[in-house]
Amino acid sequence: MRRSRSSRTHSPARRILLRGLALAAVVAVALYGYGFYRDWQLRDSCTGNGGEWNAELEQCTFRLTLPEQTPPDTTP
């Protein structure tokens, strides 16, 4: 007796394989999404606190702003 085509495509091994691949895809998307979110969070935190995000070095830099210096008063 021949097996029908539907019983071959729904074998337990095939279901386990497909579930494993689906789980691996979900884990990969979650890890990529977390990395993307963490990078965004670092950039947003940097610029939100008055810094500048250096994309080349992937770090935050702050510039110290000094008050303008006035020339000394030379009147006698």
Buried (B, 14 or more C-beta within 10 A) or exposed (E): EEEEEEEEEEEEEEEEEEEEEEEEEEEEEEEEEEEEEEEEEBBEEBEEEEBEBEEEEEEBEEEEEEEEEEEEEEEE
